[in-house]
Amino acid sequence: MKLAPRFLAVALSLGLAGQALATDLKHWPAEQAKALETMIAANANKGNYAVFDMDNTSYRYDLEESLLPFMENKGLITRETL
């Protein structure tokens, strides 16, 4: 049972390291990286929502599984207006 806490600590450390590198845009073209960094800084910690629609090529689910319920909860769309 002593292995479980160590495994959890390693998993947590790796997860946090991955998050730290999530916005590292050094491999992006400079102009696009700056534009994205500016957008992230302007919208950070405000509850704003970003959607990346990849048509199930990079993500398991597509746009509608996350964006449409979010918009409905915010009152932006209703069943009648779809």
GROMACS elastic network, one bead per residue, 0.5 to 0.9 nm:
[ bonds ]
;  ai    aj funct       b0    kb
    1     4     6  0.56569   500
    1     5     6  0.78076   500
    2     5     6  0.61006   500
    2     6     6  0.70562   500
    3     6     6  0.53073   500
    3     7     6  0.60903   500
    3     8     6  0.86152   500
    4     7     6  0.50585   500
    4     8     6  0.60874   500
    4     9     6  0.85794   500
    5     8     6  0.50208   500
    5     9     6  0.61083   500
    5    10     6  0.86300   500
    6     9     6  0.50353   500
    6    10     6  0.61718   500
    6    11     6  0.85244   500
    7    10     6  0.51665   500
    7    11     6  0.60666   500
    7    12     6  0.85089   500
    8    11     6  0.50856   500
    8    12     6  0.60311   500
    8    13     6  0.85035   500
    9    12     6  0.51389   500
    9    13     6  0.60969   500
    9    14     6  0.86209   500
   10    13     6  0.50687   500
   10    14     6  0.61529   500
   10    15     6  0.85249   500
   11    14     6  0.51976   500
   11    15     6  0.61056   500
   11    16     6  0.86379   500
   12    15     6  0.50408   500
   12    16     6  0.61580   500
   12    17     6  0.85488   500
   13    16     6  0.51917   500
   13    17     6  0.61186   500
   13    18     6  0.86208   500
   14    17     6  0.50327   500
   14    18     6  0.61901   500
   14    19     6  0.87143   500
   15    18     6  0.51532   500
   15    19     6  0.64073   500
   15    20     6  0.87999   500
   16    19     6  0.50476   500
   16    20     6  0.62451   500
   16    21     6  0.88257   500
   17    20     6  0.50823   500
   17    21     6  0.65314   500
   17    22     6  0.87309   500
   18    21     6  0.53071   500
   18    22     6  0.61656   500
   19    23     6  0.78816   500
   20    23     6  0.71781   500
   20    24     6  0.78077   500
   21    24     6  0.50832   500
   21    25     6  0.86184   500
   22    25     6  0.82860   500
   23    37     6  0.80143   500
   24    27     6  0.80563   500
   24    28     6  0.89921   500
   25    28     6  0.53249   500
   25    29     6  0.83946   500
   25    30     6  0.85180   500
   25    33     6  0.58041   500
   25    34     6  0.86615   500
   25    36     6  0.87786   500
   25    37     6  0.83226   500
   26    29     6  0.79015   500
   26    30     6  0.78517   500
   26    33     6  0.76022   500
   27    30     6  0.85006   500
   27    33     6  0.85979   500
   28    31     6  0.83408   500
   28    32     6  0.68095   500
   28    33     6  0.56370   500
   29    32     6  0.55831   500
   29    33     6  0.60515   500
   29    34     6  0.86374   500
   30    33     6  0.51172   500
   30    34     6  0.60902   500
   30    35     6  0.86215   500
   31    34     6  0.52670   500
   31    35     6  0.62942   500
   31    36     6  0.87414   500
   32    35     6  0.50479   500
   32    36     6  0.61424   500
   32    37     6  0.85116   500
   33    36     6  0.51604   500
   33    37     6  0.60303   500
   33    38     6  0.85032   500
   34    37     6  0.50601   500
   34    38     6  0.60451   500
   34    39     6  0.85704   500
   35    38     6  0.51458   500
   35    39     6  0.62390   500
   35    40     6  0.86804   500
   36    39     6  0.50470   500
   36    40     6  0.61124   500
   36    41     6  0.85573   500
   37    40     6  0.50857   500
   37    41     6  0.60944   500
   37    42     6  0.85546   500
   38    41     6  0.51647   500
   38    42     6  0.61149   500
   38    43     6  0.86648   500
   39    42     6  0.51555   500
   39    43     6  0.62334   500
   39    44     6  0.84189   500
   40    43     6  0.52944   500
   40    44     6  0.56845   500
   41    44     6  0.53366   500
   41    45     6  0.88859   500
   42    46     6  0.88198   500
   43    46     6  0.58791   500
   43    47     6  0.78810   500
   43    48     6  0.62576   500
   43    49     6  0.87768   500
   44    47     6  0.75895   500
   44    48     6  0.75272   500
   45    48     6  0.76100   500
   46    49     6  0.89597   500
   49    67     6  0.86879   500
   49    70     6  0.87554   500
   50    67     6  0.89173   500
   51    63     6  0.72284   500
   51    66     6  0.82228   500
   51    67     6  0.69978   500
   52    62     6  0.86554   500
   52    63     6  0.73057   500
   53    56     6  0.79631   500
   53    58     6  0.89584   500
   53    59     6  0.84618   500
   53    61     6  0.89975   500
   53    62     6  0.61649   500
   53    63     6  0.52845   500
   53    64     6  0.89994   500
   54    57     6  0.54758   500
   54    58     6  0.58548   500
   54    59     6  0.65545   500
   54    61     6  0.86106   500
   54    62     6  0.66231   500
   54    63     6  0.77691   500
   55    58     6  0.76799   500
   55    59     6  0.77980   500
   55    60     6  0.89498   500
   55    61     6  0.78467   500
   55    62     6  0.54948   500
   55    63     6  0.75274   500
   56    59     6  0.52095   500
   56    60     6  0.55749   500
   56    61     6  0.57191   500
   56    62     6  0.54547   500
   56    63     6  0.87996   500
   57    60     6  0.76592   500
   57    62     6  0.88327   500
   58    61     6  0.88491   500
   59    62     6  0.70107   500
   61    64     6  0.81385   500
   61    65     6  0.64780   500
   61    66     6  0.83891   500
   62    65     6  0.61217   500
   62    66     6  0.78309   500
   63    66     6  0.60091   500
   63    67     6  0.58829   500
   63    68     6  0.77039   500
   64    67     6  0.53726   500
   64    68     6  0.51987   500
   64    69     6  0.76611   500
   65    68     6  0.66788   500
   65    69     6  0.71603   500
   66    69     6  0.59394   500
   66    70     6  0.63495   500
   66    71     6  0.88606   500
   67    70     6  0.51133   500
   67    71     6  0.61102   500
   67    72     6  0.85849   500
   68    71     6  0.51192   500
   68    72     6  0.61132   500
   68    73     6  0.86007   500
   68    77     6  0.80470   500
   69    72     6  0.50020   500
   69    73     6  0.60905   500
   69    74     6  0.86063   500
   70    73     6  0.51626   500
   70    74     6  0.63015   500
   70    75     6  0.87534   500
   70    76     6  0.87497   500
   71    74     6  0.50989   500
   71    75     6  0.62919   500
   71    76     6  0.51768   500
   71    77     6  0.59464   500
   71    78     6  0.85571   500
   72    75     6  0.50693   500
   72    76     6  0.57854   500
   72    77     6  0.50522   500
   72    78     6  0.59273   500
   72    79     6  0.83680   500
   73    76     6  0.76184   500
   73    77     6  0.83357   500
   74    77     6  0.79004   500
   75    78     6  0.69049   500
   77    80     6  0.80837   500
   77    81     6  0.61502   500
   77    82     6  0.68337   500
   78    81     6  0.52518   500
   78    82     6  0.63943   500
   79    82     6  0.54785   500
